[in-house]
Every structure is written in structure tokens, then in C-alpha cells.
Amino acid sequence: MMRTRPLKVALLGCGVVGSEVARIMTTHADDLTARIGAPVELAGIAVRRPGRVRAGVPEELITTDATALVKRDDIDVVVEVIGGIEPARSLITTAFEHGASVVSANKALLAEDGAALHAAAEKHGVDLYYEAAVAGAIPLVRPLRESLAGDKVNRVLGIVNGTTNFILDKMDSSGAGYSEALDEATALGYAEADPTADVEGFDAAAKAAILAGIAFHTRVRLDDVYREGMTEVTAADFASAKEMGCTIKLLAICERAADGRSVTARVHPAMIPLSHPLASVREAYNAVFIEADAAGQLMFYGPGAGGSPTASAVLGDLVAVCRNKVAEATGPGESAYTRLPVSTMGEVVTRYHISLDVADKPGVLAQVATVFAEHGVSIDTVRQQGKDGEASLVVVTHRAADAALSATVEALRKLDTVRGVASIMRVEGE
């Protein structure tokens, strides 16, 4: 039997994503009612600048008093798309206290304070859903949290930032340098005026923290995620990658240790074989590759940002939360029962590609090989090119711990025959 009293929704933020959420709620109202089992009504929209023109958004719903809106006793669900830590955190907790469930796209807040928010939602018997916080329209959070809840996830490897993927893809396909590729991304609207959060890996690190926490049923905060940006990636790095049959991607990597006693979460550029599915992810698209015991290998692919794609994920969560309200139930909350420690980057084991500038004379290769051996790092391949007394030496290792590799590089820098370390890059996806 259809519930007649409408479920009332408060929308916090009406920018690119929020305005699209409002538009879909208005134009698809009948479909949403049929899917939820009750009418759903947009009851108020909190904004900072009320005078701005927002096409298709009812002006009578606009308010600048977000706190008063979330405190209203008739609000059933709050949709938060303003981003940042404050006032978003205070508004969300206030919504919980007044009995409203929350749908959020706020990756930074969830990575920073997800455990406290989950605890507050559980205390007040309401839902906290956040599919849109990771990879835009791609269904990822719910498959990990629900569809794979009976499986053991061992690895999550993904491209979760469209801006960086666009830049690296252009560098790969056209031979452009980083600055040139960034300028094109900015001109096309893929990069913000200040792209720091994207190109330095902060955005991807927040998403990695969320994914690791869900995948491994343990608490992973933003501070636990190793982060390295991609501003130092050069055309020469891409040339080296091509010689290895690889390309370069900025990857978010979440892994369970082989012994199952710890996890790691990291974001950094890496060479990845052209044969790997993630290597073919082009332009500003996102993709996440999941490895689980029973399910095997799964890949999720699609647009990772933008108003319509992100709004799609928000509306999916809104339907789920409203269905729970109709059924007088709540969905799954935080699952952190494993309480696994998060290992440091020094303990991570992977392959490495190291490019050295060396003197072009006999015995250099032997010296370099000796340093690797002394630090327990096994060499897979070596390529040397020399001219006019100078040479480049490219070493690809077998799998080694990051701490051992770092010690090796420091020792190499002390050799008289090593002029400098041109680049160091991890090799993933094998």
C-alpha cells in the first residue's frame, strides 16, 4: 500500500551537483514515488549566495539558514553536497539528532571523520549513505558494502580522479609535458583553477581511505593513506614506460597483507602494463579493479565526476534511504570489526623502475648491482645507454619493500659514478 504522506528532503548546496539533484527530483517525481513507495518532496535548499540564478530550482525553497533547515521536525532526509569539513560536519550531526537520515557526497569529511559520523547515525537510528563520495556515478560503495559483504576482498586498485587521468592520458597519447596537459585540462573544465587537490593526490587519498575501510572492514583515516602526487611525471617517464609495454596512471591502491594481519592504502603514480584493464581507461573516466576470494576479479568503470553523474549516485542513495524510512528500518552502517592495523609505506612490497644518470665508464653497472644486492633488492632487468662520457641506467627490480628500496637509492646517491637519480616509479598491476 502506497504511503500518502510525502518524505521531505532538505538539500544542502545547490551548485553543479545540487542543482542537478533538485532538477531530477522535480522532473522525475512520479518515478521516484513509484520506486520508493511514497511521495518524495524537496522541502528546502540551503545556499550561501541566494541571489545566484539557478535554472529550474524553485526560488521559494532557497534559504541561507542551513542549520534551521536541518533542525526542522518534518525533514526525513538531508542531502549534503556542500563539501569540506565545516559546516558540513555540524549540519550532518544536527540532522541525525533531529531524526533525519543523510546522503552525502563529501569524501573529505568521510575520510577524516567517518567513524564518528557512523556512530552518530547509529545512535539516532538513522542512515548515512555516500555512494557519490567515491567515483561519481560508478556503483562502488554499495557493491563493496553489500554485494561483496559475504566475500573476502584482498585488493582494490583504481583510477579515482578524472582530472589526473585526463592529464596523464594526454601526456601518454600526445607526448605533451605536464604543464601543457594541465593547461588543456583546465581549458576543457576538467581541472579547477587551483588543481592542487587533484594533482597532488589529496582527492584520491580521501577516496582510498573510504574504499579501504569498507573493503577490509576496518577503520582507515586520511592520515593513514600514503600520498604522492603526479606533478613530477615527465615525458621521459612515459617513454620508459612504453619501452616496458606500460603506461602511467595515478592509482589508489588498497591491499590486505598476504598474512591477513594488516592493510595498506596508498596513492601514487605507477607504471601499469598495457595488458591490464586499467591501462585502457582514457580521458577523465574512472575505473576500479577489485580482487576478492570468491568473486575473483571485478572492474567498475564510468564517469567519476560531473553534475549529472554525481547526482545519479546521490539519487540512488536517496531512493535507498527513503525506502528504509518507509519500511521503518535502516541500512548497513559501519563495519569495522576486523580492527586491522594500517601498515606504513615502508612495509609495502612492489616492483620499481629506477632511472639513474651515471658516468659512462667500465664497472658502473657492477657497482650499482652490488648496492642493490647489499640491500636485498633483486634486479629483474637493466638497460644502459651511453654517449660522450655520460649514460643513463634503467633498473627494474623484482618485488621489494619500499624501505629497502629507499635505502638502496640513498646508497646509490653516494656513489661517485652516479650523477643523479632521474626518476623512481612503482610498477603495479602484475
ABEGO torsion letter per residue (X at the ends): XBBABBBBBBBBEABAAAAAAAAAAAAAAAAAAAAAGBBBBBABBBBABAABBBBGBBAAABBABAAAAAABAABABBBBAAEEAOAAAAAAAAAAAAGBBBBBABAAAAAAAAAAAAAAAAAAGBBBBAAAABGEABBAAAAAAAAAAABBBABBBBBABAAAAAAAAAAAAAGBBAAAAAAAAAAAGABBABAAAAAAGAAAAAAAAAAAAAAAGBBBBAAABBBBBAAABBAAAAAAAAAAGBBBBBBBBBBBBAAGABBBBBBBBBBBBAABAAAABBEABBBBBBBBAAAEBBBBBEBABEAAAAAAAAAAAAAAAAAAAAAGBBBBBBBAAAGBBBBBAAABBBBBBBBBBBBBBBGAAAAAAAAAAAAGBBBABBBBBBBGGBBBBBBBBBBBBAAAAAAAAAAAAABAABAEBABBBBBBGX
